[in-house]
Amino acid sequence: MPGALPEGEPVPAEGTLPESARADLGMRPFGIYVHVPFCATRCGYCDFNTYTAAELGGGPSASLASYPALAIAEIGFARKVLGDVDVPVSTVFFGGGTPTLLPPTALGDILRAIDGEFGLRPGAEVTAEANPESVDEASLAGVREQGITRVSFGMQSAVPGVLATLDRVHQPGRPAHCAAWARAAGFDHVSLDLIYGTPGETDAHWRCSLDAAVAARPDHVSAYALTVEPGTRLAARVRRGELAGTDDDVLADRYLVADEVLTAAGLGWYEISNWAASEPSRCAHNMLYWTDSDWWGIGPGAHSHVGGTRWWNVRHPAAYAARIAAGNSPGQAREVLAEPERQLERVMLGIRLAQGYPVAMLGPAGRANAASVVAEGLASRAAYADGRIVLTRHGRLLADAVTRALTE
């Protein structure tokens, strides 16, 4: 889990939620995110809450082997906190880290614990992220047998030099093999994740990566601009002048090329950085985040949100294990969002979606500014006539500025 966090307020040891968070519990979609904070190696650009075996030092309370039981214990803790309210799970997302470092049966055990405590909705989406080098044909078949329905591979690039700059260890053709194995194993949906703007990447490199992704026939592609995060090896190399920094104009051009290529391949944008072949191909779990729904984050550093209260777990696996062993909340801190803060986030996230945001739900100043946003070509005239703000391709490049205009 990346980035600096607000200090927040302490989370009660018993995890009790404010009444405001519980008021409409069960009325909104509910998902569970399972953070598996282990990687075989650390990528130079990554500031997520992940650990290699060497970084953990081999302690038994903070190991890959001990993690599933701890995650299952937190699932039981979540059920107690949420009480007897019926909150069936619409989506489960195993993220990381590298979830597929766990044996398929361990993923299945965690999924069955979620089903046992909360119940999975019929047709629930269950996603696992995977690094291409961490799986093969047999392991993907095993993951599918455990009830995972969707798999997302961290492709990042198809160019050896770009992968080397990112410290990715898989061979360029490996993600395509993984996608084929996943389809053969019977996964409902297969996604590839790309990164653009890596130092040294050229326009030709980016088109090569897009063409390779399309050729692998996924039904979902994510493409995110590289962010050089402070404290990473990549940031240190940029600071020393070994690598160039990112250029906003280049990033904008790469985005436009991505949208052009992916759209031509039959993948339509549904969120600024995500394209899907159809509505069922969209990542339903991420839609929870973008539509102010509820989710509980399991694992070290995982984030949760229920009814305007959000909290984040302690980051280190050993600290997490100690909290769970004591029967206490692993939450490090939390914040209870006031309605103006929630409204700001609803607009900020809502306009990132192809479905847009209702003009009527903006404040007076936002409604007044909406016409200017449309006049400047940042939002669709036709959608505005129907009462929604839907960003144009140009508007997607300036989504932050549009958010400011609509939330004044």
C-alpha positions as CSV (number, residue, x, y, z in Angstrom):
1,M,0.0,0.0,0.0
2,P,1.8,3.1,-1.2
3,G,2.3,6.6,-0.1
4,A,2.1,8.8,3.0
5,L,-1.0,8.5,5.1
6,P,-2.8,11.0,7.4
7,E,-2.1,10.4,11.1
8,G,-5.8,9.7,11.7
9,E,-7.3,8.7,15.1
10,P,-6.6,5.5,16.9
11,V,-8.7,2.4,16.0
12,P,-10.3,0.8,19.0
13,A,-8.7,-2.5,19.9
14,E,-12.1,-4.2,19.4
15,G,-12.4,-2.5,16.0
16,T,-15.8,-0.9,16.8
17,L,-17.1,1.4,14.0
18,P,-18.9,4.7,14.5
19,E,-22.7,4.6,14.2
20,S,-22.5,6.8,11.2
21,A,-20.5,4.0,9.4
22,R,-23.0,1.3,10.3
23,A,-26.2,3.3,9.4
24,D,-26.6,1.9,5.9
25,L,-24.4,-1.1,6.2
26,G,-25.6,-3.8,3.8
27,M,-27.3,-1.3,1.5
28,R,-24.2,-0.7,-0.6
29,P,-22.1,-3.3,-2.4
30,F,-19.5,-4.9,-0.2
31,G,-16.1,-6.4,-1.2
32,I,-13.0,-7.8,0.5
33,Y,-9.5,-7.0,-0.5
34,V,-6.8,-9.4,0.7
35,H,-3.3,-8.0,0.7
36,V,-0.6,-10.6,0.3
37,P,2.6,-8.6,1.2
38,F,5.2,-10.9,-0.2
39,C,7.4,-10.7,-3.3
40,A,10.3,-12.8,-4.6
41,T,12.2,-9.7,-5.5
42,R,11.5,-6.0,-5.1
43,C,11.0,-3.9,-8.2
44,G,12.9,-0.6,-8.2
45,Y,9.8,1.6,-8.9
46,C,7.6,0.0,-6.3
47,D,6.7,1.6,-3.0
48,F,3.8,-0.8,-2.1
49,N,3.8,-2.5,1.3
50,T,5.6,-5.6,0.2
51,Y,8.5,-7.6,1.6
52,T,11.0,-10.1,0.3
53,A,12.2,-13.1,2.5
54,A,15.5,-11.3,3.1
55,E,13.7,-8.1,4.3
56,L,11.5,-10.1,6.7
57,G,14.5,-12.0,8.1
58,G,12.6,-15.3,8.2
59,G,10.6,-14.7,11.4
60,P,7.9,-17.3,11.9
61,S,5.2,-14.8,12.7
62,A,5.8,-12.9,9.5
63,S,6.2,-15.6,6.9
64,L,4.4,-16.7,3.7
65,A,3.5,-19.9,5.5
66,S,1.9,-18.3,8.5
67,Y,0.0,-15.6,6.5
68,P,-3.1,-17.6,5.5
69,A,-4.1,-18.4,9.0
70,L,-3.6,-14.7,10.0
71,A,-5.8,-13.5,7.1
72,I,-8.5,-16.0,8.0
73,A,-8.4,-14.8,11.6
74,E,-8.9,-11.2,10.5
75,I,-11.8,-12.3,8.3
76,G,-13.4,-13.7,11.5
77,F,-12.6,-10.4,13.3
78,A,-14.3,-8.5,10.5
79,R,-17.5,-10.5,10.9
80,K,-17.6,-9.8,14.6
81,V,-17.1,-6.1,14.0
82,L,-19.8,-5.9,11.4
83,G,-22.2,-7.9,13.6
84,D,-25.2,-9.8,12.3
85,V,-26.0,-7.4,9.4
86,D,-26.3,-9.3,6.1
87,V,-23.4,-8.1,4.0
88,P,-22.8,-10.7,1.3
89,V,-19.5,-10.2,-0.6
90,S,-19.8,-9.1,-4.2
91,T,-16.1,-9.1,-5.0
92,V,-12.8,-10.4,-3.6
93,F,-9.5,-9.2,-4.7
94,F,-6.2,-10.9,-3.8
95,G,-3.6,-8.1,-4.4
96,G,0.0,-7.5,-3.3
97,G,2.7,-8.2,-3.4
98,T,2.5,-11.4,-5.3
99,P,-0.6,-13.4,-4.2
100,T,0.4,-16.3,-6.4
101,L,3.4,-17.0,-4.2
102,L,0.8,-18.6,-1.9
103,P,-0.1,-22.1,-2.9
104,P,-3.5,-22.3,-4.7
105,T,-5.0,-24.2,-1.8
106,A,-4.1,-21.3,0.6
107,L,-5.9,-18.8,-1.6
108,G,-8.8,-21.3,-1.6
109,D,-8.8,-21.5,2.2
110,I,-9.0,-17.8,2.5
111,L,-11.8,-17.6,-0.1
112,R,-13.8,-20.3,1.8
113,A,-13.3,-18.4,5.0
114,I,-14.8,-15.3,3.4
115,D,-17.7,-17.4,2.1
116,G,-18.2,-19.0,5.4
117,E,-18.3,-15.8,7.4
118,F,-20.1,-13.5,5.0
119,G,-21.4,-15.5,2.0
120,L,-20.4,-14.9,-1.6
121,R,-23.0,-13.4,-3.8
122,P,-23.9,-15.6,-6.8
123,G,-21.5,-14.8,-9.6
124,A,-19.1,-13.0,-7.3
125,E,-16.0,-11.7,-9.0
126,V,-12.8,-13.1,-7.4
127,T,-9.5,-11.7,-8.7
128,A,-5.9,-12.7,-8.1
129,E,-3.0,-10.5,-9.2
130,A,0.0,-12.5,-10.6
131,N,3.5,-11.7,-11.7
132,P,4.1,-13.6,-15.0
133,E,7.2,-15.4,-13.5
134,S,5.3,-16.6,-10.5
135,V,2.8,-18.8,-12.3
136,D,2.8,-21.6,-14.9
137,E,0.1,-23.6,-16.7
138,A,-0.3,-26.0,-13.7
139,S,-0.4,-23.4,-11.0
140,L,-3.0,-21.3,-12.9
141,A,-5.2,-24.3,-13.3
142,G,-4.8,-24.8,-9.5
143,V,-5.8,-21.2,-8.8
144,R,-8.9,-21.5,-11.0
145,E,-9.9,-24.8,-9.2
146,Q,-10.0,-22.8,-5.9
147,G,-12.7,-20.5,-7.2
148,I,-10.8,-17.5,-8.5
149,T,-12.6,-16.3,-11.5
150,R,-10.4,-13.4,-12.8
151,V,-6.6,-13.0,-13.1
152,S,-4.6,-9.9,-13.6
153,F,-1.0,-10.2,-14.9
154,G,1.6,-7.5,-14.3
155,M,3.0,-7.3,-17.8
156,Q,4.2,-3.6,-17.6
157,S,6.1,-3.7,-20.9
158,A,7.1,-5.9,-23.8
159,V,10.5,-4.3,-24.2
160,P,13.5,-6.0,-22.5
161,G,15.3,-2.7,-21.7
162,V,12.2,-1.1,-20.2
163,L,11.6,-4.2,-18.1
164,A,15.2,-4.1,-16.9
165,T,14.8,-0.4,-15.8
166,L,11.7,-1.4,-13.8
167,D,13.6,-4.4,-12.3
168,R,11.0,-6.8,-13.7
169,V,12.4,-10.3,-14.2
170,H,10.0,-11.9,-16.6
171,Q,10.8,-12.4,-20.3
172,P,8.8,-10.2,-22.7
173,G,6.7,-13.0,-24.2
174,R,5.8,-14.5,-20.8
175,P,2.6,-12.6,-20.2
176,A,1.1,-13.8,-23.5
177,H,1.8,-17.4,-22.5
178,C,0.2,-16.7,-19.1
179,A,-2.9,-15.2,-20.7
180,A,-3.3,-18.3,-22.9
181,W,-2.8,-20.6,-19.9
182,A,-5.4,-18.7,-17.9
183,R,-8.0,-18.9,-20.7
184,A,-7.3,-22.7,-21.0
185,A,-7.7,-23.0,-17.3
186,G,-11.2,-21.5,-17.6
187,F,-10.8,-18.1,-16.0
188,D,-13.8,-15.9,-16.8
189,H,-11.7,-12.8,-17.3
190,V,-8.0,-12.1,-18.0
191,S,-6.4,-8.7,-17.5
192,L,-2.9,-7.3,-18.4
193,D,-1.4,-4.3,-16.5
194,L,0.9,-1.9,-18.4
195,I,3.1,1.0,-17.3
196,Y,4.1,3.9,-19.6
197,G,6.7,6.7,-19.2
198,T,9.6,4.5,-17.9
199,P,12.9,6.4,-18.3
200,G,14.4,5.3,-21.6
201,E,11.0,4.2,-23.1
202,T,10.4,5.5,-26.6
203,D,7.2,6.0,-28.6
204,A,8.1,2.8,-30.5
205,H,8.6,0.9,-27.3
206,W,5.2,1.9,-26.0
207,R,3.5,0.9,-29.2
208,C,5.3,-2.4,-29.1
209,S,4.0,-3.0,-25.6
210,L,0.4,-2.1,-26.6
211,D,0.5,-4.3,-29.7
212,A,1.9,-7.2,-27.6
213,A,-0.8,-6.8,-25.0
214,V,-3.6,-6.7,-27.6
215,A,-2.1,-9.8,-29.3
216,A,-2.4,-11.7,-26.1
217,R,-6.2,-11.3,-26.3
218,P,-7.1,-10.1,-22.8
219,D,-10.5,-8.8,-22.1
220,H,-9.2,-6.1,-19.8
221,V,-6.1,-3.8,-19.9
222,S,-5.0,-1.3,-17.3
223,A,-2.4,1.3,-18.3
224,Y,-0.9,3.7,-15.7
225,A,1.7,6.4,-16.0
226,L,4.8,5.7,-14.1
227,T,5.1,7.7,-10.9
228,V,8.6,8.0,-9.5
229,E,7.9,7.5,-5.8
230,P,10.2,8.9,-3.2
231,G,12.3,6.3,-1.3
232,T,12.4,3.8,-4.2
233,R,15.6,2.7,-6.0
234,L,14.2,4.2,-9.2
235,A,13.9,7.6,-7.5
236,A,17.4,7.4,-6.3
237,R,18.7,6.7,-9.8
238,V,16.7,9.7,-11.1
239,R,18.1,11.9,-8.4
240,R,21.7,10.8,-9.2
241,G,21.1,11.6,-12.8
242,E,21.4,8.0,-14.0
243,L,17.9,8.1,-15.5
244,A,15.8,10.9,-16.8
245,G,12.6,11.9,-14.9
246,T,9.1,11.6,-16.4
247,D,7.8,14.3,-18.7
248,D,4.1,15.3,-18.5
249,D,3.8,16.0,-22.2
250,V,5.3,12.6,-23.0
251,L,2.9,10.9,-20.5
252,A,-0.1,12.6,-22.1
253,D,1.0,11.5,-25.6
254,R,1.5,7.9,-24.4
255,Y,-2.0,7.9,-22.9
256,L,-3.6,9.1,-26.1
257,V,-1.8,6.4,-28.0
258,A,-3.0,3.8,-25.5
259,D,-6.6,4.9,-25.9
260,E,-6.3,4.9,-29.7
261,V,-4.7,1.4,-29.9
262,L,-6.9,-0.2,-27.2
263,T,-10.1,1.3,-28.6
264,A,-9.3,0.0,-32.1
265,A,-8.8,-3.4,-30.6
266,G,-12.3,-3.4,-29.1
267,L,-11.4,-2.4,-25.6
268,G,-13.4,0.6,-24.4
269,W,-12.4,2.9,-21.6
270,Y,-14.6,2.7,-18.6
271,E,-12.2,4.4,-16.1
272,I,-9.5,6.8,-17.1
273,S,-6.7,4.1,-16.9
274,N,-8.8,1.0,-17.6
275,W,-10.2,-0.5,-20.8
276,A,-12.5,-3.6,-21.1
277,A,-14.0,-5.6,-23.9
278,S,-17.5,-5.5,-22.3
279,E,-19.3,-4.5,-19.2
280,P,-18.8,-8.0,-17.6
281,S,-15.1,-7.6,-18.3
282,R,-14.8,-4.5,-16.1
283,C,-13.1,-4.9,-12.7
284,A,-16.1,-5.0,-10.4
285,H,-13.9,-4.8,-7.3
286,N,-12.3,-1.5,-8.4
287,M,-15.7,-0.2,-9.2
288,L,-16.4,-0.4,-5.5
289,Y,-13.6,2.0,-4.9
290,W,-14.7,4.4,-7.5
291,T,-18.4,4.5,-6.5
292,D,-18.2,5.1,-2.7
293,S,-19.1,1.5,-1.8
294,D,-17.8,-0.6,1.2
295,W,-14.9,-2.9,1.5
296,W,-12.8,-4.5,4.2
297,G,-9.0,-4.8,3.6
298,I,-7.4,-7.9,5.0
299,G,-3.6,-8.1,5.7
300,P,-0.7,-5.8,6.6
301,G,-1.1,-2.3,5.4
302,A,-4.5,-3.0,3.8
303,H,-7.1,-0.2,3.7
304,S,-10.8,-0.5,4.4
305,H,-13.9,1.8,4.0
306,V,-17.3,1.4,5.5
307,G,-19.9,4.1,5.4
308,G,-17.5,7.1,5.3
309,T,-15.1,5.6,7.9
310,R,-11.8,4.4,6.5
311,W,-8.8,2.8,8.2
312,W,-5.5,1.2,7.4
313,N,-3.8,-1.7,9.1
314,V,-0.3,-1.7,10.6
315,R,2.2,-2.2,7.8
316,H,4.8,-4.7,9.0
317,P,3.7,-8.4,8.9
318,A,5.2,-9.0,12.3
319,A,3.2,-6.1,13.9
320,Y,0.1,-7.4,12.1
321,A,0.7,-10.9,13.3
322,A,1.0,-9.6,16.9
323,R,-2.2,-7.7,16.8
324,I,-4.1,-10.6,15.3
325,A,-2.6,-13.1,17.8
326,A,-3.8,-10.8,20.7
327,G,-7.3,-10.7,19.2
328,N,-7.1,-7.0,18.6
329,S,-7.8,-4.9,15.5
330,P,-4.8,-4.7,13.2
331,G,-5.9,-1.1,12.4
332,Q,-3.2,1.5,12.8
333,A,-5.4,4.5,12.5
334,R,-8.6,5.7,10.9
335,E,-10.5,8.8,9.8
336,V,-14.2,9.6,9.7
337,L,-14.9,11.6,6.6
338,A,-17.2,14.6,6.9
339,E,-19.9,14.9,4.2
340,P,-18.0,17.7,2.2
341,E,-14.9,15.4,2.1
342,R,-17.0,12.4,0.9
343,Q,-18.7,14.6,-1.8
344,L,-15.3,15.8,-3.0
345,E,-14.2,12.2,-3.4
346,R,-17.4,11.1,-5.1
347,V,-16.9,13.8,-7.7
348,M,-13.2,13.2,-8.1
349,L,-13.7,9.4,-8.6
350,G,-17.0,9.6,-10.4
351,I,-15.8,11.8,-13.3
352,R,-13.0,9.3,-13.9
353,L,-15.7,6.8,-15.1
354,A,-17.2,6.6,-18.6
355,Q,-20.6,6.7,-17.0
356,G,-19.7,10.2,-15.7
357,Y,-21.2,12.1,-12.8
358,P,-24.7,13.6,-12.4
359,V,-24.8,17.4,-12.8
360,A,-27.6,17.5,-10.3
361,M,-25.4,16.0,-7.6
362,L,-22.8,18.9,-7.8
363,G,-22.9,21.9,-5.5
364,P,-24.2,25.2,-6.8
365,A,-20.7,26.4,-7.9
366,G,-19.9,23.1,-9.5
367,R,-23.2,23.2,-11.5
368,A,-22.3,26.7,-12.6
369,N,-18.8,25.6,-13.7
370,A,-20.1,22.5,-15.5
371,A,-21.1,24.5,-18.5
372,S,-17.6,26.0,-18.8
373,V,-16.1,22.6,-18.6
374,V,-18.3,21.5,-21.5
375,A,-17.6,24.7,-23.5
376,E,-13.8,24.1,-23.1
377,G,-14.2,20.7,-24.7
378,L,-13.3,18.8,-21.5
379,A,-16.7,17.1,-21.2
380,S,-19.3,15.7,-23.6
381,R,-22.0,18.1,-24.8
382,A,-24.4,15.2,-25.5
383,A,-23.9,13.8,-22.0
384,Y,-24.3,17.2,-20.4
385,A,-27.6,17.6,-22.2
386,D,-28.7,14.4,-20.5
387,G,-27.6,15.7,-17.1
388,R,-24.1,14.1,-16.7
389,I,-20.5,15.2,-16.8
390,V,-18.6,12.7,-19.0
391,L,-15.0,13.5,-19.8
392,T,-13.8,13.8,-23.4
393,R,-10.5,12.2,-24.3
394,H,-8.9,15.6,-23.8
395,G,-10.8,16.0,-20.5
396,R,-9.4,12.8,-19.2
397,L,-5.9,14.3,-19.5
398,L,-7.1,17.2,-17.3
399,A,-9.3,15.3,-14.9
400,D,-7.8,16.9,-11.8
401,A,-8.5,20.4,-13.1
402,V,-12.1,19.4,-13.9
403,T,-12.5,18.1,-10.4
404,R,-11.4,21.4,-9.0
405,A,-13.8,23.3,-11.2
406,L,-16.7,21.0,-10.2
407,T,-16.0,21.0,-6.4
408,E,-15.5,24.7,-5.8
